[in-house]
């Protein structure tokens, strides 16, 4: 490969070539002892510079073959050859209208934009470029620009379909094409001089939308046939730049870069709100152009780049309104960047997955218990009822916060029924309302200064629970709601402040802690969340007063009730939820927290006439045949990249998949399901232990492999959705010999004897422990068999069994539960950790196999007995004794 080859210029750089002979280096790339100077007419290796062959091949591949929009020379690799492309002020970007900062900017002044010109249009292999260097100078000023800029060229970016093509996105919307008019600052000699200066370039961006034929583009569209191949050019006789653009009154502004190599961060970007209309046929004409490899020149856009804290200004008010109706909250991330972040709130707090952190100290509360010098103002902002502190200082410290935080306001979230309303959930359970007390870091001085700063805010969250009688502490607040019934009504100064302590639980010391975000736009990830375990009572009649408020959202022109003003829980990702308290055994399999009492604490566990609880007694006589396709196992036999953690949670032995991707599909499932964990249930003797019964027969142990729907993203997200989980159930039968495939688990049981113990499971194949034949199974809809008993499980219970020896089973019985024996004050053995069968309540159990006498010992015995009965009857009849 020759080190001296021509260097392909970007559309932005190439336009200067017609201004003057290129006699200066445009780009210099240095890599250790390798130096390249790129020129229009070739690349020169300066004298005295040692060129190392291995570096030549690394760099010249893209420099001499050209950058592109796909493959090894595509946007993902530009930064490897053009380091500027990896810096922090790159373009294009997604312009989130909810995040823009409205700024007063004068209108643009366009000079000579309306003249008719003869210009040259060329195909440079990356775009179609119209050269403006030889026409009467077209200038822009105003529009917030500090200088005057001269147009050098304009070009286009378009997609292979009408749903994509633009480089910039506006509130996450992509357009089919984007026009860039490239200008250079007139204080510089030309584009090539200005290209790498911080104030060197100004680019105007216009989006296209599909409409009718645009006559102003007719000559350009017709000329595309003449520039079909790379390097081809043609003349346009009557180009009028003003006619090509849309209204320029409303625009966005930010500092960015060229969107093609070398990606110089020298561009003041102006992206206009109004769009240019163009027909489908005209758009299709652009797609007939070929690139430098004689392939269709389409999708010539760079993906959006991170903002990295840059501010996008707007010359107008985008007037973005957010709300909760029609699942709007799920679309906030389209308009507010942070709402699509990785540390969003609220979350579903899973107590069993939280980590005990007894180093979290108690809180210190300052002026929480006083009204002296405290003034409060109640308002309805259209989204919630909010109480602001207008005088006095209320603050918190301790609690692991590290600094003092000052209370700014508190507000509530509530539902349209008592079954929902809170933002956070606990084990998938929602509360009817939730109180948030918002504090800002004292050292930052104000809520506004803290809202975007990491850990700038500390929010205390309290759940509200229904009580039979009114909570008198809430009366001052409830009585005042009538004054702010309508959104935006004048804030109401509470005639008498009440202490925050008075509305909070009598004692609140137990809490969960995690890092998250505001739960409303802009969703800034600046919040240290503290969610307390203790709850606040509120009556249904008091909740109805909150529901009597009106929101800022309208339905058929009428203000909608202000209710269901909560955001759904967000993925927790790799965040850790900590807690400062130890759990008491909240449920068990015996005694006052045993199975028969679960529903008192976990209402979904109730086995009423409408419930769909698990396990059940599966009876062949009532099962219905259904030709369900076989289940496909995905990576069940894999050990490469797969890791498991074996743990004792006080109720069972669980193996959690910590890395790797294992799942199932087919088998009548509408989704692919991913393995989360597996666990077991067993008895104190071998005549009991399984949760499901088959034809009233119990087995000594049962294995449950828990999967969540891939579309749900996690177990916590799937828990509360119908068919969110798929559990495979396998029965065990006693064998004389040990099952060698269970050895990796059995050998580790001594390491997890007590609750909270965990250990890595050595190389282990999930496929090995389940039966070879998976052809025959039962299928029904049910629930988790442990609290909170969510009815979100598609159950598959297999007929083939797994073997286990008595000695192996005994190892499981020596693991300890979280239950305490009061006589000895020691932990009880973990045995009989099964829930009894629940009422089937009209549910249908399907079997994917034809039931026959050989299918089950119980059925076979019944059929033999019936046959004997029939024979006896026949004999009696024959003897005339009936």
C-alpha positions in Angstrom: 0.0 0.0 0.0 1.5 3.3 -1.0 1.6 5.9 1.8 0.8 8.7 -0.6 -2.8 8.5 -1.8 -5.5 11.1 -2.3 -7.4 11.9 0.8 -11.2 12.1 0.5 -12.6 15.3 1.8 -15.9 15.7 3.7 -18.8 17.7 2.1 -18.0 20.5 4.5 -14.3 20.6 3.7 -14.5 20.0 0.0 -16.4 23.1 -0.9 -13.4 25.4 -0.5 -11.6 23.8 -3.4 -13.2 26.0 -6.0 -12.2 29.1 -4.0 -8.4 28.8 -4.7 -5.8 26.2 -5.4 -5.3 24.1 -2.3 -1.8 24.9 -1.1 -2.1 24.3 2.6 -2.5 21.2 4.7 -6.1 20.7 5.8 -5.4 18.1 8.4 -2.4 16.8 10.2 -2.6 13.6 12.0 0.4 12.5 14.2 0.7 9.1 15.7 3.9 8.5 17.5 6.6 8.7 14.7 4.0 8.7 11.9 2.9 12.0 10.4 0.4 12.6 7.6 -0.4 15.8 5.8 -3.6 15.5 3.8 -3.9 17.6 0.6 -6.4 17.8 -2.1 -4.0 16.5 -4.7 -2.3 13.8 -2.6 -0.9 13.1 0.7 2.7 14.1 1.5 5.1 12.4 3.8 7.4 15.1 5.2 11.1 14.7 5.0 12.9 13.5 8.1 9.9 11.7 9.5 10.3 8.0 10.1 7.4 6.0 8.8 6.7 2.7 10.5 5.0 0.2 8.3 2.6 -1.2 10.9 1.3 2.3 11.6 1.0 3.1 8.0 -1.4 0.2 7.5 -3.4 1.2 10.6 -3.9 4.8 9.4 -3.9 4.7 5.7 -6.7 2.2 5.5 -9.3 4.9 6.2 -7.3 7.8 4.8 -6.6 6.2 1.4 -9.7 4.1 1.1 -12.1 6.7 2.6 -14.4 7.0 5.5 -18.0 5.9 5.1 -21.3 5.4 7.0 -21.0 1.7 7.6 -18.6 -1.1 8.4 -15.0 -0.7 9.5 -14.8 2.8 8.2 -18.2 3.9 9.6 -19.1 6.4 12.3 -18.3 4.1 15.2 -14.6 4.0 14.0 -14.1 7.6 12.9 -12.5 8.5 16.3 -9.8 5.8 15.8 -8.5 7.7 12.7 -9.8 11.2 13.5 -9.4 11.7 17.2 -11.5 14.9 17.3 -14.5 12.7 16.3 -14.4 11.3 19.9 -14.4 14.6 21.8 -17.2 16.1 23.9 -18.8 18.7 21.6 -19.7 16.5 18.7 -22.7 16.7 16.3 -25.4 15.8 15.5 -27.5 15.6 18.7 -31.0 14.8 19.8 -32.6 18.1 20.6 -34.8 17.4 23.6 -37.4 20.2 23.5 -38.3 19.7 27.2 -34.7 20.5 28.2 -34.0 23.5 26.0 -33.3 26.9 27.5 -35.4 29.7 26.0 -33.2 32.6 25.1 -34.0 35.9 23.4 -32.2 36.0 20.0 -32.8 38.5 17.2 -34.1 37.3 13.9 -31.7 36.3 11.2 -30.7 38.7 8.4 -30.2 37.0 5.1 -28.3 38.8 2.4 -28.4 37.7 -1.3 -30.3 34.5 -0.3 -33.0 35.5 -2.7 -30.9 35.9 -5.9 -31.0 33.6 -8.8 -27.6 31.8 -9.3 -26.0 29.4 -11.6 -24.2 26.8 -9.4 -22.5 23.4 -9.7 -23.9 20.3 -8.0 -21.6 17.4 -7.4 -21.6 13.9 -6.0 -18.6 13.5 -3.7 -19.4 9.9 -2.7 -20.9 10.9 0.6 -23.6 13.4 -0.3 -24.8 15.7 -3.0 -23.1 19.1 -2.6 -24.0 22.4 -4.2 -21.1 24.8 -4.4 -21.8 28.4 -3.5 -18.2 29.7 -3.7 -18.5 31.3 -7.1 -21.8 33.2 -6.7 -22.5 36.6 -5.2 -21.7 36.1 -1.5 -24.7 34.9 0.5 -24.4 36.1 4.1 -26.2 35.7 7.4 -26.0 37.7 10.6 -28.2 38.2 13.6 -30.0 35.1 15.0 -27.7 35.2 18.0 -24.5 35.1 15.9 -21.7 37.4 17.0 -20.3 37.8 13.4 -21.3 37.7 9.8 -21.0 34.3 8.0 -20.7 33.6 4.3 -22.3 30.5 2.7 -19.8 28.1 1.1 -22.0 25.2 0.2 -25.1 23.2 1.1 -25.7 19.4 1.1 -28.1 16.8 2.2 -28.4 13.8 4.4 -31.1 11.2 3.7 -32.3 7.7 4.6 -33.2 4.5 2.8 -36.8 4.9 3.9 -39.0 7.9 4.8 -38.7 7.1 8.5 -35.0 8.0 8.8 -32.3 10.1 7.2 -31.9 13.3 9.2 -28.8 13.7 11.4 -30.4 15.8 14.1 -33.4 14.5 16.0 -36.0 16.8 17.5 -37.5 15.3 20.7 -36.3 11.9 19.5 -38.0 12.2 16.1 -36.0 11.5 13.0 -36.9 13.1 9.7 -36.4 11.6 6.2 -33.8 14.2 5.1 -31.9 17.2 6.4 -30.4 20.2 4.6 -27.1 21.7 5.9 -26.1 25.2 4.6 -22.5 25.6 5.6 -21.1 29.1 6.3 -17.7 30.4 7.4 -16.9 33.4 9.5 -16.0 36.3 7.2 -13.2 37.4 9.6 -11.4 34.4 8.1 -10.1 34.2 4.6 -12.0 31.2 3.5 -13.6 27.9 4.7 -10.3 26.1 4.9 -8.9 28.7 7.2 -12.1 28.8 9.3 -12.7 25.1 9.5 -10.8 24.4 12.8 -11.5 27.8 14.5 -13.9 27.7 17.5 -16.0 30.4 15.9 -15.2 29.4 12.4 -18.4 27.9 11.0 -22.2 28.4 11.2 -24.4 25.7 9.8 -28.1 26.1 9.3 -30.1 22.8 9.5 -33.5 22.2 8.1 -35.6 19.1 8.4 -37.7 17.7 5.6 -41.2 16.1 5.9 -43.1 14.2 3.3 -45.7 16.2 1.4 -46.5 17.2 -2.1 -44.0 18.0 -4.8 -41.9 21.0 -3.9 -41.4 23.1 -7.1 -38.3 24.8 -5.6 -36.5 21.5 -5.6 -37.4 20.5 -9.1 -34.1 21.5 -10.7 -32.1 19.8 -8.0 -34.1 16.6 -8.2 -33.9 16.6 -12.0 -30.1 17.1 -11.9 -29.6 14.1 -9.6 -29.6 11.9 -12.7 -26.5 13.7 -13.9 -24.6 13.2 -10.6 -25.5 9.6 -10.1 -21.9 8.4 -9.6 -19.1 9.5 -7.4 -17.2 12.5 -8.8 -20.0 13.5 -11.3 -21.1 17.1 -11.5 -23.7 19.2 -13.3 -24.8 22.8 -13.6 -28.0 24.2 -12.1 -29.0 27.4 -13.9 -31.5 29.1 -11.6 -30.9 28.2 -8.0 -32.7 30.4 -5.4 -31.5 29.6 -1.9 -34.3 31.4 -0.2 -36.9 29.3 -1.9 -35.3 26.1 -0.7 -35.6 26.8 3.0 -38.5 26.9 5.5 -39.6 29.6 7.9 -36.7 30.8 10.0 -38.4 32.4 13.0 -38.1 29.6 15.5 -34.8 27.8 15.9 -32.6 25.8 18.3 -28.9 26.8 18.9 -26.0 24.9 20.3 -22.2 24.6 19.9 -21.1 21.5 18.0 -19.0 20.0 15.3 -18.9 19.0 11.6 -20.9 15.8 11.3 -18.2 14.2 9.0 -14.5 13.6 9.5 -12.5 15.4 10.7 -15.3 16.4 13.0 -13.8 19.8 13.9 -15.7 21.4 16.9 -16.0 24.7 15.2 -19.7 24.9 14.4 -22.4 27.2 15.7 -25.4 25.1 14.9 -28.9 26.5 14.1 -31.6 23.9 13.6 -34.9 25.3 12.6 -38.2 24.1 14.0 -40.2 24.6 10.7 -39.8 21.9 8.1 -39.4 21.8 4.4 -42.1 19.7 2.5 -41.0 17.4 -0.3 -42.8 14.5 -2.0 -42.1 10.8 -1.8 -41.0 10.8 -5.4 -38.6 13.6 -4.9 -37.1 11.9 -1.9 -36.8 8.7 -3.9 -34.7 10.5 -6.5 -32.0 11.2 -3.9 -31.8 7.4 -3.3 -30.9 6.7 -6.9 -27.5 8.4 -6.4 -24.5 6.0 -5.8 -21.6 6.3 -3.4 -17.9 5.9 -4.0 -18.3 2.1 -4.0 -21.2 2.2 -6.6 -23.7 1.3 -3.9 -26.9 3.3 -3.3 -26.0 6.4 -1.4 -28.5 6.2 1.5 -28.4 6.5 5.2 -25.6 9.0 5.0 -26.2 10.3 8.5 -24.1 10.1 11.6 -25.9 8.9 14.7 -26.6 11.4 17.4 -23.8 12.2 19.8 -23.9 12.8 23.6 -24.6 16.3 24.8 -22.1 16.1 27.7 -23.8 18.9 29.6 -24.0 21.3 26.6 -27.0 23.7 26.8 -29.3 23.8 23.8 -31.0 27.2 23.5 -34.3 28.0 21.7 -35.4 31.3 20.2 -38.9 30.5 21.2 -40.9 28.6 23.8 -41.3 25.0 22.7 -44.3 25.0 25.1 -43.8 21.3 25.9 -46.4 20.0 28.3 -46.1 16.7 30.1 -48.7 14.7 32.0 -49.8 11.2 33.0 -52.9 10.5 30.9 -52.7 8.0 28.1 -49.4 6.5 29.4 -47.6 9.8 28.6 -45.0 9.0 31.3 -43.6 6.2 29.2 -42.8 8.8 26.5 -41.2 11.5 28.6 -37.8 10.2 27.5 -38.5 11.3 23.9 -38.6 15.0 25.0 -36.5 15.0 28.2 -33.1 13.4 27.8 -32.6 12.4 31.4 -35.9 10.6 31.6 -34.3 7.8 29.5 -31.3 7.5 31.9 -29.9 4.5 33.7 -30.7 5.6 37.2 -34.3 6.6 37.1 -37.0 6.6 39.8 -39.2 5.3 41.1 -38.3 1.7 41.4 -39.8 -1.5 42.8 -38.0 -2.2 46.0 -37.4 -5.9 46.5 -36.6 -6.3 50.2 -35.1 -9.8 49.5 -32.7 -8.2 47.0 -31.7 -5.3 49.2 -28.4 -5.2 51.1 -28.2 -4.7 54.9 -26.0 -1.7 55.7 -26.0 -1.1 59.4 -23.4 1.7 59.0 -26.2 3.9 57.8 -26.7 6.2 60.8 -29.9 7.7 62.1 -31.2 11.0 60.7 -31.0 14.2 62.6 -34.1 16.3 61.9 -34.0 20.1 62.5 -37.3 22.1 62.9 -39.3 19.1 61.8 -41.1 19.3 65.1 -41.8 23.1 65.2 -44.1 25.6 63.6 -42.2 28.6 65.0 -41.1 30.8 62.2 -42.3 28.4 59.6 -44.7 29.5 56.8 -46.3 27.2 54.2 -47.9 27.8 50.9 -50.2 25.3 49.2 -50.5 25.2 45.4 -51.9 23.0 42.6 -49.3 22.9 39.8 -51.5 20.8 37.6 -49.5 17.6 38.4 -49.8 17.5 42.2 -50.7 19.3 45.4 -47.5 20.9 46.7 -46.6 22.6 49.9 -43.7 25.0 49.8 -41.8 26.4 52.8 -41.8 30.2 52.3 -40.1 31.1 55.6 -38.1 29.3 58.2 -35.5 26.6 57.7 -36.3 22.9 58.0 -33.4 20.5 57.4 -32.0 17.1 57.8 -28.5 15.6 58.4 -27.0 12.2 59.1 -28.7 9.2 57.6 -25.6 8.6 55.5 -26.1 11.8 53.5 -22.8 13.3 54.4 -24.1 16.9 54.4 -27.0 19.0 55.6 -30.0 19.2 53.2 -32.6 21.9 53.4 -36.3 21.2 52.9 -37.8 23.1 49.9 -41.3 21.5 49.6 -43.3 18.4 49.9 -46.0 16.9 47.6 -48.0 13.8 47.1 -48.8 11.2 44.4 -52.1 9.2 44.5 -54.3 6.9 42.5 -57.8 6.8 41.3 -58.4 3.8 43.5 -57.0 2.6 46.7 -55.1 -0.2 44.9 -52.6 2.2 43.3 -51.1 5.6 43.6 -47.6 5.4 45.1 -44.7 5.8 42.8 -42.4 3.3 44.6 -43.5 -0.2 45.1 -42.4 -2.9 47.5 -42.3 -6.4 46.2 -44.5 -5.3 43.4 -47.1 -3.9 45.8 -48.4 -0.3 45.4 -49.8 1.9 48.1 -52.7 4.3 47.6 -50.5 7.4 47.9 -46.9 8.5 48.6 -45.5 11.6 50.2 -42.2 13.1 49.0 -40.3 15.7 51.1 -37.8 17.4 48.8 -34.5 18.7 50.2 -31.5 20.4 48.5 -27.9 20.3 49.5 -27.3 23.3 51.8 -23.9 24.0 50.3 -25.5 24.6 46.9 -27.7 27.3 48.2 -31.0 26.6 46.4 -33.2 24.0 44.8 -32.5 25.4 41.3 -28.8 25.1 41.8 -29.0 21.6 43.2 -31.5 20.0 40.8 -28.9 18.9 38.2 -26.0 18.2 40.5 -25.0 14.7 41.5 -26.6 14.0 44.9 -27.8 17.6 45.0 -31.2 16.5 46.3 -32.3 14.3 49.1 -36.0 13.1 49.0 -37.7 11.3 51.9 -40.5 9.1 50.7 -43.4 7.8 52.9 -46.1 5.5 51.8 -49.7 6.2 52.9 -52.0 3.3 53.9 -55.8 3.3 54.2 -57.2 3.7 57.7 -60.8 3.4 58.7 -60.9 6.8 60.3 -59.5 10.2 59.2 -56.0 11.0 60.1 -56.4 14.2 62.2 -52.8 15.3 61.5 -53.7 15.6 57.8 -56.8 17.8 58.5 -55.1 21.2 58.0 -53.8 20.1 54.6 -57.1 18.4 53.6 -59.2 21.4 54.6 -57.0 23.7 52.5 -57.4 21.7 49.3 -60.6 23.5 48.4 -58.6 26.7 47.8 -56.5 25.1 45.1 -59.0 23.0 43.3 -58.0 24.2 39.8 -54.6 24.0 38.3 -52.6 27.2 38.4 -54.9 28.8 40.9 -53.3 31.3 43.3 -51.1 29.7 45.9 -52.8 29.5 49.2 -51.0 30.5 52.3 -51.9 28.1 55.0 -53.3 30.2 57.9 -51.5 28.0 60.4 -48.4 26.0 59.7 -48.2 22.4 61.0 -45.1 20.6 61.9 -43.8 18.0 59.5 -43.4 15.6 62.4 -47.2 15.8 63.0 -48.0 14.2 59.6 -45.3 11.6 59.6 -45.4 8.2 61.4 -44.9 8.3 65.1 -41.6 6.4 64.6 -39.7 6.2 61.4 -36.3 4.8 61.6 -36.2 1.9 59.1 -35.5 2.9 55.6 -34.3 1.9 52.1 -31.6 3.9 50.4 -30.7 4.2 46.7 -29.5 6.7 44.1 -32.1 7.8 41.6 -33.8 10.7 39.9 -36.7 13.1 40.1 -39.9 11.2 39.2 -41.1 14.0 37.0 -39.5 15.8 34.0 -36.7 16.6 33.6 -36.0 13.4 35.6 -32.5 14.6 36.7 -30.5 11.9 38.3 -29.6 14.0 41.3 -31.6 12.4 44.1 -30.5 10.4 47.1 -33.7 8.5 47.8 -34.7 7.4 51.3 -37.9 5.4 51.4 -39.2 4.6 54.8 -40.7 1.4 55.8 -43.2 2.9 58.3 -46.4 4.3 56.7 -48.8 7.2 57.2 -52.5 6.5 57.7 -55.1 8.2 55.5 -58.8 7.5 55.2 -60.6 6.9 51.9 -62.6 10.1 52.5 -59.4 12.1 52.8 -58.0 10.5 49.7 -61.2 11.5 47.8 -60.4 15.1 48.7 -57.1 14.8 46.8 -58.9 13.2 43.9 -61.3 16.2 43.8 -58.5 18.4 42.5 -58.3 19.2 38.8 -55.2 18.5 36.7 -53.7 20.6 33.9 -54.5 17.9 31.4 -57.8 18.1 29.5 -60.2 15.5 28.1 -62.6 16.8 25.5 -61.7 20.3 26.5 -62.5 19.7 30.2 -59.9 19.5 33.0 -59.3 15.9 34.0 -59.3 14.8 37.6 -55.9 15.0 39.2 -55.3 11.4 40.0 -53.0 8.5 39.0 -50.2 11.1 39.0 -47.5 8.5 39.5 -44.7 7.3 37.2 -44.4 3.6 36.7 -41.4 1.9 38.3 -38.2 2.1 36.3 -35.5 -0.6 35.8 -33.1 -0.8 38.7 -30.2 -1.9 36.5 -27.1 -2.5 38.5 -28.0 -0.2 41.3 -27.9 -1.5 44.9 -30.8 -0.8 47.3 -29.5 -0.7 50.9 -31.4 -0.8 54.1 -30.5 0.1 57.7 -32.6 -2.6 59.4 -32.8 -6.3 59.7 -35.8 -8.3 58.6 -37.9 -10.2 61.0 -39.3 -13.4 59.5 -42.2 -11.8 57.7 -43.5 -15.1 56.5 -42.8 -18.8 56.9 -44.3 -22.2 56.4 -45.6 -22.7 59.9 -46.8 -20.9 63.0 -48.3 -17.4 63.2 -46.6 -16.3 60.0 -47.3 -19.6 58.2 -49.2 -20.3 55.0 -52.7 -19.9 56.4 -51.8 -16.3 57.5 -50.0 -15.1 54.4 -53.0 -13.3 53.1 -53.2 -11.0 56.2 -49.9 -9.4 55.1 -49.9 -10.3 51.4 -53.5 -9.9 50.1 -52.8 -11.5 46.8 -52.2 -14.7 48.6 -55.9 -15.0 49.5 -57.5 -18.1 48.0 -61.0 -16.7 47.3 -63.3 -17.9 44.6 -61.7 -15.6 41.9 -58.1 -16.3 42.7 -55.6 -18.1 40.5 -53.1 -19.3 43.1 -50.5 -22.0 43.0 -49.6 -24.8 43.5 -52.5 -27.0 42.6 -53.4 -30.7 42.5 -53.1 -31.7 38.8 -55.6 -34.4 38.0 -55.5 -36.3 34.8 -59.2 -36.8 34.9 -59.9 -33.1 34.5 -56.9 -32.1 32.3 -57.7 -31.1 28.8 -55.6 -32.2 25.8 -53.9 -29.4 23.9 -51.3 -30.0 21.1 -48.8 -27.5 22.6 -45.5 -27.4 20.7 -42.4 -28.6 22.5 -40.4 -26.1 24.5 -37.1 -25.0 23.0 -34.2 -24.7 25.5 -31.9 -21.8 24.8 -28.3 -22.3 26.1 -29.5 -24.6 28.9 -26.5 -26.8 28.3 -24.0 -24.0 28.2 -21.3 -23.5 30.8 -19.2 -21.0 28.8 -19.7 -17.5 30.2 -22.3 -18.8 32.6 -22.0 -18.2 36.3 -24.4 -19.1 39.2 -24.6 -18.0 42.8 -26.1 -20.5 45.3 -27.7 -18.9 48.4 -29.9 -19.5 51.4 -32.7 -16.9 51.7 -34.2 -18.5 54.8 -37.0 -20.2 52.9 -35.2 -22.2 50.2 -31.9 -22.8 48.4 -31.7 -20.6 45.3 -29.3 -20.6 42.4 -29.3 -17.2 40.7 -27.9 -16.7 37.2 -25.3 -13.9 37.6 -23.9 -14.0 34.1 -24.8 -15.6 30.8 -28.0 -15.8 28.8 -30.2 -18.9 29.2 -33.8 -19.1 28.3 -36.8 -20.9 26.6 -39.1 -20.3 23.7 -41.8 -22.1 21.8 -44.0 -24.3 23.9 -47.0 -22.1 23.4 -45.2 -19.0 24.8 -45.8 -15.7 23.1 -42.4 -14.3 24.3 -38.9 -15.6 24.8 -38.3 -16.1 28.6 -34.9 -15.7 30.3 -33.7 -17.7 33.3 -33.4 -15.7 36.5 -33.0 -18.4 39.1 -34.0 -21.9 40.2 -34.9 -23.1 43.7 -36.3 -26.2 45.4 -39.0 -27.3 47.8 -38.7 -30.5 49.9 -40.2 -32.3 52.9 -39.0 -33.6 56.2 -39.7 -37.1 54.9 -39.8 -38.6 51.4 -43.6 -38.9 51.3 -44.0 -35.1 51.0 -42.1 -32.0 49.8 -43.4 -31.1 46.4 -45.7 -28.2 46.0 -47.7 -29.5 43.1 -49.5 -32.8 43.4 -50.1 -35.1 40.4 -53.2 -37.1 40.8 -53.1 -36.3 44.5 -49.6 -37.7 44.8 -46.9 -35.7 46.5 -43.2 -36.1 45.6 -40.2 -35.7 48.0 -38.9 -32.6 46.2 -39.8 -30.1 43.4 -37.5 -28.0 41.3 -38.7 -24.6 40.0 -36.8 -22.8 37.2 -38.0 -19.2 37.1 -38.0 -17.3 33.9 -39.1 -13.7 33.1 -40.4 -12.4 29.7 -37.6 -10.9 27.7 -39.9 -8.0 26.7 -40.3 -7.2 30.4 -36.6 -6.8 31.0 -36.3 -8.1 34.5 -38.1 -10.2 37.2 -39.2 -7.1 39.0 -40.8 -5.7 35.9 -42.4 -9.0 35.0 -43.8 -9.8 38.5 -47.1 -7.9 38.1 -47.8 -8.6 34.4 -50.0 -11.4 33.3 -47.8 -14.1 31.8 -44.8 -12.1 32.9 -43.1 -15.1 34.4 -42.8 -18.7 33.2 -41.8 -21.4 35.7 -40.8 -24.9 34.8 -41.6 -27.5 37.5 -40.0 -30.9 37.9 -40.7 -33.6 40.4 -38.0 -35.7 42.1 -38.2 -39.4 42.9 -36.0 -41.4 45.2 -33.3 -43.5 43.6 -30.9 -46.0 45.2 -27.8 -44.3 43.9 -26.7 -40.6 44.0 -27.6 -38.4 41.1 -24.1 -37.3 40.0 -25.6 -34.2 38.2 -26.8 -32.9 41.6 -23.3 -33.2 43.2 -22.2 -29.6 42.4 -25.2 -28.3 44.3 -25.2 -30.9 47.1 -21.5 -30.4 47.9 -22.1 -26.6 48.3 -25.0 -26.9 50.8 -22.6 -26.9 53.8 -21.4 -23.5 52.6 -24.9 -22.0 52.7 -26.2 -23.6 55.9 -27.7 -20.3 57.3 -29.8 -17.5 55.9 -27.7 -15.0 54.0 -24.9 -17.4 53.1 -24.0 -17.6 49.5 -21.3 -19.2 47.4 -20.3 -19.5 43.7 -21.6 -22.6 42.0 -18.8 -24.3 40.1 -19.0 -25.2 36.5 -22.6 -26.4 36.2 -25.0 -27.2 33.3 -28.7 -26.6 33.9 -29.6 -29.1 31.2 -27.9 -31.9 33.1 -30.1 -31.7 36.2 -33.4 -31.9 34.3 -34.8 -35.0 32.6 -33.7 -35.9 29.1 -37.2 -36.1 27.9 -39.3 -33.0 28.1 -42.0 -34.1 25.7 -44.9 -34.4 28.2 -46.1 -31.6 30.4 -49.1 -29.9 32.0 -49.8 -26.2 31.5 -51.9 -23.8 33.5 -52.0 -20.1 34.7 -51.2 -19.5 38.3 -49.1 -17.6 40.8 -45.9 -17.5 42.7 -46.1 -20.0 45.5 -44.5 -17.6 48.0 -45.5 -14.1 49.1 -46.5 -11.8 47.4 -48.2 -14.6 45.4 -48.4 -12.5 42.2 -50.7 -14.2 39.6 -48.3 -13.7 36.8 -47.0 -17.2 36.2 -47.4 -19.5 33.3 -46.8 -22.9 34.9 -45.3 -25.9 33.0 -45.1 -29.0 35.2 -43.4 -32.0 33.6 -44.3 -35.7 33.9 -40.7 -36.9 33.6 -39.0 -36.9 37.0 -35.5 -36.2 38.4 -33.7 -38.8 40.5 -32.2 -38.1 43.9 -30.9 -40.4 46.6 -32.0 -40.3 50.2 -28.6 -39.2 51.3 -28.6 -36.3 48.9 -32.0 -35.3 50.1 -30.9 -35.4 53.6 -28.2 -32.8 52.8 -30.9 -30.4 51.9 -32.8 -31.1 55.2 -29.7 -30.1 57.2 -29.8 -26.5 55.8 -31.2 -24.0 58.3 -34.3 -21.8 57.7 -34.8 -18.3 59.1 -37.4 -19.6 61.6 -36.3 -19.7 65.3 -37.2 -22.6 67.6 -38.4 -20.7 70.8 -37.5 -23.7 73.0 -33.8 -23.7 72.0 -33.5 -20.2 70.5 -31.8 -21.8 67.5 -32.6 -21.9 63.8 -35.0 -24.6 62.6 -34.1 -27.0 59.8 -35.3 -26.0 56.4 -37.9 -28.7 55.7 -41.5 -28.8 54.6 -41.0 -25.5 52.7 -44.0 -26.1 50.4 -47.3 -24.4 50.1 -50.4 -26.7 50.1 -52.4 -27.0 46.9 -54.8 -24.1 46.2 -58.3 -24.1 44.7 -58.3 -24.4 41.0 -61.4 -22.1 40.7 -62.5 -23.1 37.3 -59.1 -22.9 35.7 -58.3 -25.3 32.9 -55.1 -27.5 33.1 -53.9 -28.5 29.7 -51.8 -31.6 28.9 -49.8 -31.8 25.7 -50.1 -35.5 25.6 -52.9 -38.0 25.3 -53.7 -39.4 28.7 -53.6 -43.2 28.9 -53.4 -45.9 31.5 -49.7 -46.0 31.2 -49.3 -42.3 31.8 -49.5 -42.3 35.6 -49.5 -45.0 38.2 -52.5 -43.4 39.9 -54.6 -43.4 36.8 -53.5 -46.9 35.9 -54.6 -48.3 39.3 -58.0 -46.5 38.9 -58.6 -48.0 35.5 -57.7 -51.5 36.7 -60.1 -51.1 39.6 -62.9 -49.9 37.3 -62.2 -52.8 35.0 -62.6 -55.3 37.9 -65.8 -53.5 39.0 -67.2 -53.9 35.5 -66.2 -57.5 35.4 -67.9 -58.2 38.7 -71.1 -56.4 37.6 -71.2 -58.5 34.4 -70.8 -61.7 36.4 -73.6 -60.7 38.8 -75.9 -59.8 35.9 -75.1 -63.1 34.1 -76.2 -65.0 37.3 -79.4 -63.0 37.5 -78.7 -61.6 40.9 -79.0 -57.9 40.1 
